[in-house]
Structure formats: structure tokens, C-alpha cells
């Protein structure tokens, strides 16, 4: 498929522990399960969480001789001498959707990837600690005082994208781990996030709750869509799978066949 028709989904967050790589893997596999040609690129050459997850998944298919939805995947290594722009162009020629997991730090390659995003996904835990990444909140009123450095970084990336080809970046903030937040605090976080979204221009989407199952799935590279491979699903597993379906649908990707993921898994 020509590069101009490739949709780039970039997962980016400079704070660790937000479920960024887990969310990226599940989105990539869900899209592959729906019949889309998907490529996944891990830009964190040190941790390689996304790549390791998919390597485990590939090993499971070979060990058990089963077929599982599988995106193409690779790790971006600047030492190979191929610029990030060139690598993205190569992936765009192979896939209709490219899912990118950026490292939890600011570097030129990560900024270049963000500026190529059609959909920019920033997962955050539902707390003021994580919200501080994109907006500073008053200690007394809990009102947003000003956008933070990361919101400015995204603003710069959006301007670069608009200048390059006139396209817009759909910025999505993914609220993860909702159920472990005390009710009053959760309400305050939601209010501050809603206020901030209007000021800096992002959509708020419910993400994945904190569940033990995610830690159990990683060694085998399985996702919530692979319940048949996991065994008899419990109620918690089914609820988590429904969260995934809703999260993918909320991204509002072009030509997304929602009914196909509803039948998957």
C-alpha cells in the first residue's frame, strides 16, 4: 500500500508504568485480528517491551503449532544507519497501519515519529502524578494552571505535521487503571483532564484497567483476544476483553470494522 494511505498510530509517553507498550501490543494484535495489514515498530532499543512481547507470541505459535493474529514487527536501531523517516517509509510500503511504541524519553527520533502520527496515543494512569505530564494543577482548587512540557512537545509535533503535508494529528489520552483510584480523587482527575483537553486539544478515551492477567500474558505473548489459547475465561478476563474492544473502537480509526473485533477472541 502506498505510504500516503498508511495510518500511523504512535504510542508516546515520557513517564514509565503507564501501560504504553501493553496497550500498543493489544491494539496491533486487535487490528491484525480484524484482517488489517499491521506493522509494529519498537523504538525503545533498551527495554524492547513491545518487540519482546511479539517475539514471545511468535515463539508460542511455533511451540504450540497454532495460528494467532500476528503483525509484522521490528525494533528501530539507529546504529544500523537507517534514519527513522526512511524506516517508517519502508513499513508504510508493507502495511496499511503502523503501530509505533516510542521510548519513555525525549529524543529526535521519538519526536520525528510523533510528527508522523495520524493518531497519537498517550496512555496515563488515572492520577495527578501522571496528569502532571501534560498539565500542572493548582494544589488548592485542582484547576489546571498551565500545560506542561509534554503538551508543548505535542503542539510542536502537530505544527510540524501540518507544515509538512497539511494533515492533522488526532491526539488521544488513554486513561488506564481506573478502578484503583479513590472515588473523590478520580472525579477531580477527570475534571482536570476534561478542562485540559479543551485547552490543548486531545480526546479522552477509557483504556485498560489494572489486572493481573496482563502480567500473566506477557511470557507467552498472548493478548485478551486469545482467550481460547488461555483456557476457560473467567469473568474478569471477559470484562478486560470488552475494555479492549471499546478502546479500539474509541480510537475512531478510518474504515474500522467494529463488528469484526466484536467477534474476535
Buried (B, 14 or more C-beta within 10 A) or exposed (E): EEEEEBBBBBBBBBBEEBBBBBBBBBBBBBBBBBEBBBBBBBBBBEBBBBBBBBBBBEEBBEEEEEEBBBBBBBBBEBEEEEBBEEBBBBBBEEBBBBBBBBBBEBEEBBBBBBBBBBBBBBBBBBBBEBBBBBBBBEEEEBEBEEBBEBBEBBBEBBEBBEEEEEEEBBBBBBBBBBEEBEEEEBEBBBBBBEBBBEEBBBBBBBBBBBBEBBEEBBEBBBBBBBBEBBEEBEEEBEEBBEBBBBBBBBBEBEEBEEEEBEEBB
